[in-house]
């Protein structure tokens, strides 16, 4: 289980930070109403790194599992799929390590 920090917009309109343990960023995204989630950060050591982020009605950062799930095309249709950035860190399940894409 990984530690995640999710920034959501609650029903009253305020932004709220939720700390959650989950297996993947996609599981975190699915555990809330999709349009309520504005950002998901994954904890590595002492730091948090963005693995999902919105800018207006578009997704600008998405982890591999969220990208491949096709949720972006369904729920954030204004997003240009070619312009989505990968997170700074991606977990490689084969080598069990994180790769940095800079």
MIDREN-692489 format. One record per residue: residue number from 1; x, y, z of N, C-alpha, C in turn. Coordinates in nm, 3 decimals, decimal comma, padded with zeros to 5 digits, always signed. Example, Ala and Ser with C-alpha at 12.3 -4.5 7.8 and 13.67 -1.06 7.14 Angstrom:
2
  num   n.east  n.north     n.up  ca.east  ca.north    ca.up   c.east  c.north     c.up
    1  +01,319  -00,569  +00,780  +01,230   -00,450  +00,780  +01,320  -00,330  +00,780
    2  +01,285  -00,225  +00,708  +01,367   -00,106  +00,714  +01,290  +00,003  +00,787
This chain:
102
  num   n.east  n.north     n.up  ca.east  ca.north    ca.up   c.east  c.north     c.up
    1  +00,084  -00,119  +00,000  +00,000   +00,000  +00,000  +00,088  +00,124  +00,000
    2  +00,052  +00,218  -00,084  +00,123   +00,345  -00,091  +00,040  +00,454  -00,023
    3  +00,108  +00,559  +00,020  +00,041   +00,674  +00,080  +00,015  +00,777  -00,027
    4  -00,107  +00,830  -00,028  -00,146   +00,931  -00,125  -00,209  +01,050  -00,053
    5  -00,195  +01,165  -00,113  -00,261   +01,286  -00,067  -00,348  +01,333  -00,183
    6  -00,480  +01,340  -00,160  -00,575   +01,376  -00,264  -00,638  +01,509  -00,230
    7  -00,639  +01,599  -00,327  -00,705   +01,729  -00,309  -00,838  +01,721  -00,382
    8  -00,946  +01,735  -00,306  -01,079   +01,726  -00,363  -01,156  +01,855  -00,335
    9  -01,259  +01,876  -00,413  -01,350   +01,987  -00,388  -01,476  +01,926  -00,328
   10  -01,504  +01,959  -00,203  -01,618   +01,899  -00,135  -01,749  +01,962  -00,183
   11  -01,859  +01,907  -00,137  -01,990   +01,950  -00,183  -02,017  +02,097  -00,151
   12  -01,958  +02,148  -00,044  -01,978   +02,288  -00,006  -01,895  +02,383  -00,091
   13  -01,803  +02,329  -00,173  -01,723   +02,412  -00,261  -01,583  +02,440  -00,212
   14  -01,547  +02,390  -00,095  -01,413   +02,410  -00,040  -01,319  +02,301  -00,086
   15  -01,192  +02,336  -00,102  -01,091   +02,235  -00,132  -01,049  +02,170  -00,002
   16  -01,036  +02,038  -00,004  -01,003   +01,959  +00,114  -00,891  +01,863  +00,079
   17  -00,801  +01,841  +00,172  -00,691   +01,746  +00,152  -00,725  +01,619  +00,229
   18  -00,714  +01,505  +00,160  -00,743   +01,375  +00,219  -00,619  +01,288  +00,206
   19  -00,573  +01,231  +00,317  -00,464   +01,134  +00,314  -00,525  +00,995  +00,307
   20  -00,473  +00,912  +00,216  -00,532   +00,780  +00,192  -00,424  +00,681  +00,157
   21  -00,441  +00,556  +00,199  -00,354   +00,448  +00,157  -00,428  +00,367  +00,052
   22  -00,357  +00,336  -00,057  -00,420   +00,264  -00,167  -00,313  +00,190  -00,246
   23  -00,356  +00,102  -00,334  -00,263   +00,025  -00,416  -00,209  +00,104  -00,534
   24  -00,292  +00,193  -00,591  -00,250   +00,268  -00,710  -00,323  +00,402  -00,715
   25  -00,273  +00,496  -00,797  -00,343   +00,624  -00,814  -00,482  +00,606  -00,873
   26  -00,499  +00,506  -00,958  -00,631   +00,480  -01,017  -00,732  +00,440  -00,910
   27  -00,691  +00,360  -00,813  -00,781   +00,324  -00,703  -00,820  +00,446  -00,621
   28  -00,725  +00,538  -00,601  -00,757   +00,662  -00,530  -00,858  +00,745  -00,608
   29  -00,837  +00,755  -00,737  -00,926   +00,834  -00,821  -01,067  +00,777  -00,820
   30  -01,079  +00,646  -00,824  -01,210   +00,582  -00,826  -01,280  +00,584  -00,691
   31  -01,208  +00,610  -00,583  -01,271   +00,610  -00,451  -01,347  +00,740  -00,421
   32  -01,335  +00,839  -00,507  -01,408   +00,966  -00,493  -01,490  +00,990  -00,620
   33  -01,581  +01,086  -00,614  -01,648   +01,127  -00,738  -01,541  +01,185  -00,830
   34  -01,541  +01,143  -00,955  -01,430   +01,176  -01,044  -01,409  +01,325  -01,063
   35  -01,515  +01,401  -01,077  -01,498   +01,545  -01,099  -01,466  +01,622  -00,971
   36  -01,470  +01,555  -00,857  -01,433   +01,620  -00,730  -01,283  +01,621  -00,710
   37  -01,211  +01,527  -00,771  -01,067   +01,514  -00,751  -00,994  +01,616  -00,839
   38  -00,906  +01,695  -00,776  -00,828   +01,795  -00,850  -00,681  +01,758  -00,860
   39  -00,631  +01,683  -00,764  -00,490   +01,646  -00,764  -00,469  +01,523  -00,678
   40  -00,378  +01,435  -00,723  -00,336   +01,321  -00,643  -00,185  +01,324  -00,635
   41  -00,134  +01,314  -00,514  +00,011   +01,312  -00,492  +00,048  +01,181  -00,424
   42  +00,159  +01,121  -00,468  +00,207   +00,996  -00,411  +00,331  +01,025  -00,327
   43  +00,339  +00,962  -00,210  +00,451   +00,987  -00,119  +00,567  +00,894  -00,151
   44  +00,685  +00,954  -00,166  +00,810   +00,881  -00,185  +00,909  +00,935  -00,084
   45  +00,942  +00,857  +00,016  +01,030   +00,906  +00,122  +00,959  +01,012  +00,202
   46  +01,017  +01,131  +00,206  +00,957   +01,243  +00,278  +00,877  +01,336  +00,188
   47  +00,883  +01,315  +00,057  +00,822   +01,407  -00,039  +00,699  +01,347  -00,106
   48  +00,613  +01,436  -00,153  +00,497   +01,397  -00,233  +00,518  +01,444  -00,376
   49  +00,482  +01,359  -00,473  +00,493   +01,392  -00,615  +00,357  +01,378  -00,682
   50  +00,323  +01,472  -00,770  +00,196   +01,468  -00,841  +00,191  +01,349  -00,935
   51  +00,082  +01,273  -00,928  +00,059   +01,165  -01,023  -00,070  +01,187  -01,101
   52  -00,147  +01,289  -01,063  -00,266   +01,328  -01,135  -00,294  +01,474  -01,102
   53  -00,319  +01,554  -01,205  -00,348   +01,696  -01,180  -00,438  +01,752  -01,289
   54  -00,527  +01,840  -01,249  -00,614   +01,910  -01,342  -00,571  +02,055  -01,353
   55  -00,597  +02,112  -01,469  -00,582   +02,257  -01,488  -00,706  +02,300  -01,565
   56  -00,799  +02,358  -01,492  -00,928   +02,390  -01,553  -01,002  +02,260  -01,583
   57  -01,062  +02,247  -01,702  -01,135   +02,125  -01,736  -01,047  +02,018  -01,801
   58  -00,914  +02,035  -01,795  -00,823   +01,943  -01,864  -00,729  +01,874  -01,767
   59  -00,693  +01,750  -01,800  -00,593   +01,676  -01,725  -00,457  +01,713  -01,781
   60  -00,361  +01,750  -01,695  -00,227   +01,785  -01,744  -00,122  +01,684  -01,701
   61  -00,145  +01,611  -01,591  -00,053   +01,508  -01,545  -00,137  +01,384  -01,513
   62  -00,092  +01,268  -01,561  -00,162   +01,144  -01,530  -00,063  +01,029  -01,525
   63  -00,077  +00,946  -01,423  +00,008   +00,827  -01,413  -00,035  +00,727  -01,521
   64  +00,050  +00,630  -01,544  +00,027   +00,534  -01,651  -00,104  +00,458  -01,634
   65  -00,136  +00,416  -01,512  -00,259   +00,340  -01,492  -00,384  +00,423  -01,515
   66  -00,382  +00,550  -01,479  -00,496   +00,639  -01,505  -00,507  +00,665  -01,655
   67  -00,394  +00,689  -01,720  -00,393   +00,715  -01,864  -00,450  +00,597  -01,942
   68  -00,408  +00,477  -01,906  -00,451   +00,357  -01,980  -00,593  +00,314  -01,947
   69  -00,652  +00,364  -01,840  -00,787   +00,323  -01,801  -00,896  +00,387  -01,888
   70  -00,862  +00,488  -01,965  -00,957   +00,559  -02,053  -01,057  +00,646  -01,977
   71  -01,037  +00,665  -01,847  -01,126   +00,754  -01,772  -01,112  +00,898  -01,819
   72  -00,993  +00,936  -01,860  -00,968   +01,074  -01,902  -01,052  +01,109  -02,024
   73  -01,055  +01,021  -02,122  -01,131   +01,047  -02,244  -01,281  +01,053  -02,215
   74  -01,326  +00,977  -02,117  -01,468   +00,973  -02,085  -01,512  +01,094  -02,002
   75  -01,438  +01,126  -01,898  -01,484   +01,227  -01,802  -01,421  +01,365  -01,820
   76  -01,307  +01,374  -01,886  -01,243   +01,503  -01,913  -01,220  +01,514  -02,064
   77  -01,329  +01,526  -02,137  -01,324   +01,517  -02,283  -01,251  +01,633  -02,349
   78  -01,231  +01,743  -02,281  -01,159   +01,857  -02,339  -01,007  +01,837  -02,337
   79  -00,961  +01,728  -02,278  -00,818   +01,701  -02,264  -00,760  +01,652  -02,395
   80  -00,647  +01,709  -02,434  -00,571   +01,661  -02,549  -00,481  +01,548  -02,498
   81  -00,508  +01,427  -02,539  -00,437   +01,310  -02,486  -00,288  +01,313  -02,520
   82  -00,248  +01,385  -02,624  -00,108   +01,393  -02,662  -00,029  +01,488  -02,572
   83  -00,098  +01,575  -02,500  -00,029   +01,676  -02,419  -00,024  +01,643  -02,271
   84  -00,066  +01,523  -02,233  -00,062   +01,485  -02,092  +00,081  +01,448  -02,056
   85  +00,128  +01,505  -01,946  +00,264   +01,476  -01,898  +00,261  +01,354  -01,806
   86  +00,371  +01,281  -01,804  +00,385   +01,173  -01,707  +00,431  +01,234  -01,576
   87  +00,401  +01,168  -01,465  +00,451   +01,218  -01,337  +00,604  +01,213  -01,332
   88  +00,660  +01,286  -01,240  +00,805   +01,285  -01,223  +00,854  +01,145  -01,190
   89  +00,776  +01,071  -01,115  +00,816   +00,934  -01,080  +00,709  +00,838  -01,128
   90  +00,752  +00,729  -01,188  +00,664   +00,619  -01,228  +00,720  +00,492  -01,167
   91  +00,635  +00,412  -01,109  +00,678   +00,288  -01,046  +00,685  +00,177  -01,151
   92  +00,798  +00,110  -01,160  +00,816   -00,002  -01,251  +00,798  -00,130  -01,170
   93  +00,690  -00,202  -01,196  +00,659   -00,321  -01,118  +00,755  -00,436  -01,145
   94  +00,819  -00,437  -01,260  +00,912   -00,544  -01,294  +01,041  -00,530  -01,212
   95  +01,101  -00,412  -01,215  +01,226   -00,390  -01,142  +01,202  -00,343  -00,999
   96  +01,075  -00,318  -00,965  +01,037   -00,269  -00,833  +01,115  -00,144  -00,793
   97  +01,120  -00,049  -00,888  +01,190   +00,075  -00,863  +01,114  +00,189  -00,930
   98  +01,150  +00,310  -00,894  +01,090   +00,428  -00,952  +01,182  +00,487  -01,057
   99  +01,125  +00,525  -01,170  +01,205   +00,589  -01,274  +01,168  +00,736  -01,278
  100  +01,265  +00,817  -01,305  +01,243   +00,962  -01,312  +01,243  +01,003  -01,458
  101  +01,135  +01,072  -01,497  +01,123   +01,118  -01,635  +01,133  +01,269  -01,636
  102  +01,248  +01,318  -01,666  +01,270   +01,464  -01,670  +01,326  +01,504  -01,805
